[in-house]
Structure formats: structure tokens, C-alpha cells
Amino acid sequence: MCRLLVVERTAWTENNAGRRFVSCVKGRNGCNFFRWTDPPVCARGRAVICGLLRRIERNEEELEKLMLLQEEKSNCRVQKFRCLNVKMFVFIVVVIWFVWTRF
């Protein structure tokens, strides 16, 4: 052992998802000290955790798609609003010009 401090980490592999361990601060470049701090997870627990992690990943991807779609819709509304403002400005200018030229 290199006698440096250890650090607690969490494994996210399929077989040990969410299982905590301590290892050398330098990780794989250190003295290779490694010890599990959590007991092994049963097969059913591993399956449930992996399923939940996949579901979270799918939900995050879907959320990202929905946020992009919402941003596109928002940008479209802004452009429509700007176009409406330009049309309103032109209408007001035409009305003022019409009223001004009649007198």
C-alpha cells in the first residue's frame, strides 16, 4: 500500500450498480487498494437497479427531446410576435400617412 488516504466511491457496473467501495486516492494508478463497504446485492436487486437506471436514462433522453421541441416552439412564437409587430407598425404608418395626406 502507498499509505495515502482512501476515497469512497460508488460502482455503477451492471453487477455492482450503486455498491460503495473504498480505494486508493490515485485509483488504478495507485497501489491497487480496494475494499467493498457495501455487501453484495442479490440478483433481483441488481436487475431492479439496472432496470431503474435504464428507465432514468430513457426519461432523461425524452426530457431533452421535449425541451428542444419546446425551445423550437418558443422561438417560433417569438418570430410570429415580431412579424405581428412589424405588420402593426406598417399598418399604423399607412393609417397616419392616409390621415396626413387627406388634410
C-alpha positions as CSV (number, residue, x, y, z in Angstrom):
1,M,0.0,0.0,0.0
2,C,1.1,3.5,-0.7
3,R,-0.2,4.8,2.7
4,L,-2.2,7.6,1.0
5,L,-5.7,8.3,2.0
6,V,-8.6,6.2,0.6
7,V,-11.6,7.6,-1.0
8,E,-15.2,6.2,-1.0
9,R,-16.7,5.7,-4.4
10,T,-19.8,4.1,-5.9
11,A,-19.6,1.4,-8.6
12,W,-22.0,1.7,-11.5
13,T,-21.3,-1.5,-13.3
14,E,-24.1,-3.8,-14.2
15,N,-23.1,-6.3,-11.5
16,N,-22.5,-3.8,-8.8
17,A,-24.7,-0.8,-9.6
18,G,-24.8,1.5,-6.6
19,R,-22.5,-0.5,-4.5
20,R,-20.0,1.5,-2.5
21,F,-16.3,0.8,-2.0
22,V,-13.1,2.4,-0.8
23,S,-9.9,2.5,-2.9
24,C,-6.6,4.3,-3.1
25,V,-7.0,8.1,-3.9
26,K,-5.0,7.5,-7.1
27,G,-7.4,4.9,-8.3
28,R,-6.0,2.4,-10.7
29,N,-2.8,4.4,-10.9
30,G,-2.2,4.0,-7.2
31,C,-1.4,1.0,-5.0
32,N,-4.5,-1.0,-6.1
33,F,-6.0,-1.0,-2.6
34,F,-9.7,-1.9,-2.9
35,R,-12.4,-2.9,-0.4
36,W,-16.1,-3.1,-0.7
37,T,-18.0,-1.2,2.0
38,D,-21.5,-2.4,1.0
39,P,-22.5,-6.1,0.9
40,P,-23.1,-7.7,-2.4
41,V,-26.5,-7.1,-4.0
42,C,-28.7,-10.1,-4.7
43,A,-29.5,-10.9,-8.4
44,R,-33.1,-9.5,-8.1
45,G,-31.7,-6.3,-6.6
46,R,-29.2,-5.9,-9.5
47,A,-31.9,-6.5,-12.0
48,V,-34.2,-3.9,-10.4
49,I,-31.4,-1.3,-10.1
50,C,-30.3,-1.8,-13.7
51,G,-33.8,-1.5,-14.9
52,L,-34.4,1.7,-13.0
53,L,-31.1,3.2,-14.3
54,R,-32.2,2.3,-17.9
55,R,-35.6,3.9,-17.2
56,I,-33.9,7.1,-15.9
57,E,-31.6,7.3,-18.9
58,R,-34.6,6.9,-21.3
59,N,-36.6,9.6,-19.3
60,E,-33.6,12.0,-19.5
61,E,-33.3,11.5,-23.2
62,E,-37.0,12.0,-23.7
63,L,-36.9,15.1,-21.5
64,E,-34.0,16.5,-23.6
65,K,-36.0,16.0,-26.8
66,L,-39.1,17.6,-25.3
67,M,-37.0,20.6,-24.1
68,L,-35.6,21.1,-27.6
69,L,-39.1,20.9,-29.0
70,Q,-40.4,23.4,-26.5
71,E,-37.5,25.7,-27.3
72,E,-38.3,25.5,-31.1
73,K,-41.9,26.3,-30.4
74,S,-40.9,29.2,-28.2
75,N,-38.6,30.5,-31.0
76,C,-41.5,30.2,-33.5
77,R,-43.8,32.2,-31.2
78,V,-41.2,34.9,-30.8
79,Q,-40.8,35.1,-34.6
80,K,-44.6,35.3,-35.1
81,F,-44.8,38.0,-32.5
82,R,-42.0,40.0,-34.2
83,C,-43.8,39.6,-37.6
84,L,-47.1,40.8,-36.0
85,N,-45.2,43.8,-34.6
86,V,-43.9,44.7,-38.0
87,K,-47.3,44.4,-39.6
88,M,-48.8,46.5,-36.9
89,F,-46.1,49.2,-37.4
90,V,-46.7,49.2,-41.1
91,F,-50.5,49.5,-40.6
92,I,-50.0,52.4,-38.2
93,V,-47.7,54.1,-40.6
94,V,-50.2,53.6,-43.5
95,V,-53.1,55.0,-41.4
96,I,-51.0,58.0,-40.3
97,W,-49.9,58.6,-43.9
98,F,-53.5,58.3,-45.1
99,V,-54.9,60.7,-42.5
100,W,-52.0,63.1,-43.0
101,T,-52.5,63.3,-46.8
102,R,-56.2,63.9,-46.6
103,F,-55.7,67.3,-44.9
